[in-house]
Amino acid sequence: GAVKGEEILILPHHLDVNHHVNNGQYVRIAMDCVPKGLKIRQLRVEYKKQVRLHEVLAPYVSRTETGAYVVVLKNREDEICCVVELEAVSVAEAGSKMTEDDLKKQMTVDDMEE
C-alpha cells in the first residue's frame, strides 16, 4: 500500500498567474517525496483537480512492480488532485552511461567512505 507523507500547505510560491498550483510545483512536491539523488528516466503526470492557495495536499507514495515511484497528491476531502509517476534510471543503465570521469569520481567517493 501507499505510505502517507507529510502534508503540504499551499503557499503563494506554489501558484501560477491564475492562482492555481503551478504544474511544475506538483512535480517538485512529488520529487520531495522520493529518495534524494534519484536520477529520473521518465516522468508522467496526470492533473486531476485544481488546487488553490492555503489548501493542503497529502502525498501518498507507492512503488509499481517495475520499481517506479507513484506519488498521489490528495486534498483534505480525499480527492485526487495529481498523480506523478517517476521512473528512475536503473543501476545497469547508470553504469553503461558512466564516463571515465564519473567512474573516477565514484571511486573517489567510495574510497572516502572506507
C-alpha positions in Angstrom: 0.0 0.0 0.0 0.9 3.6 -0.2 2.7 5.5 2.6 1.3 8.9 3.6 3.9 11.6 3.6 4.0 15.0 5.4 1.1 17.3 4.4 2.0 20.4 2.3 0.3 23.7 2.8 -0.1 25.5 -0.5 1.7 28.9 -0.3 2.0 31.8 -2.8 5.2 30.4 -4.4 3.3 27.3 -5.4 0.8 29.3 -7.6 0.7 30.3 -11.2 -0.8 33.5 -12.6 -4.3 32.0 -12.4 -3.9 31.4 -8.6 -3.8 27.6 -9.0 -0.8 25.4 -8.2 1.7 25.6 -11.0 2.1 22.3 -12.9 5.8 22.2 -12.1 5.1 22.6 -8.4 3.2 19.3 -8.4 6.3 17.6 -9.8 8.6 19.4 -7.3 6.3 18.3 -4.4 6.4 14.7 -5.7 10.2 14.8 -6.1 10.5 15.8 -2.4 8.7 12.5 -1.5 11.1 10.1 -3.2 14.7 9.3 -2.2 17.1 12.2 -2.8 19.5 11.9 -5.7 17.2 9.7 -7.8 18.0 10.1 -11.5 14.7 10.2 -13.3 14.5 8.5 -16.7 10.8 9.0 -17.3 8.1 11.3 -15.7 4.4 11.0 -16.2 1.9 13.5 -14.6 -1.9 13.4 -14.5 -3.5 16.6 -13.4 -7.0 15.8 -11.9 -8.2 18.8 -9.9 -7.0 22.4 -9.4 -5.5 23.3 -6.0 -5.6 26.9 -4.7 -3.8 29.0 -2.0 -4.0 27.6 1.6 -5.3 24.2 0.6 -3.5 21.2 2.0 -2.1 18.3 -0.1 -1.2 14.9 1.4 1.2 12.8 -0.7 0.8 9.0 -0.8 3.8 7.2 -2.1 3.9 3.7 -3.5 6.1 1.7 -5.9 5.0 -0.2 -9.1 6.0 -3.7 -10.0 8.7 -2.2 -12.2 10.1 -0.1 -9.3 8.7 3.3 -10.4 7.6 5.7 -7.7 3.9 6.8 -7.8 3.0 9.9 -5.7 -0.7 10.6 -5.4 -1.5 14.1 -4.1 -4.8 14.3 -2.3 -6.7 17.2 -0.8 -8.4 17.3 2.6 -11.6 15.9 1.0 -9.5 12.9 -0.1 -9.9 13.8 -3.7 -7.0 13.0 -6.0 -5.6 16.3 -7.4 -2.5 15.0 -9.1 -0.7 11.7 -9.8 3.1 11.8 -10.5 4.9 8.7 -11.7 8.7 8.8 -11.5 10.7 6.1 -13.2 14.3 6.1 -12.1 17.4 5.1 -14.2 18.3 1.5 -13.4 21.7 0.7 -12.0 22.6 -1.1 -15.2 21.6 2.0 -17.3 23.5 4.3 -15.0 26.6 2.1 -15.2 26.5 1.9 -19.0 26.3 5.7 -19.3 29.1 6.5 -16.8 32.1 8.2 -18.3 35.6 7.6 -17.2 35.5 10.9 -15.1 32.2 9.7 -13.5 33.9 6.4 -12.6 36.9 8.2 -11.1 34.6 10.5 -9.0 32.6 7.4 -7.9 35.8 5.6 -6.9 37.0 8.7 -5.0 33.7 8.9 -3.1 33.9 5.1 -2.3 37.5 5.5 -1.1 36.5 8.3 1.2 33.7 6.2 2.7 36.0 3.4 3.7 
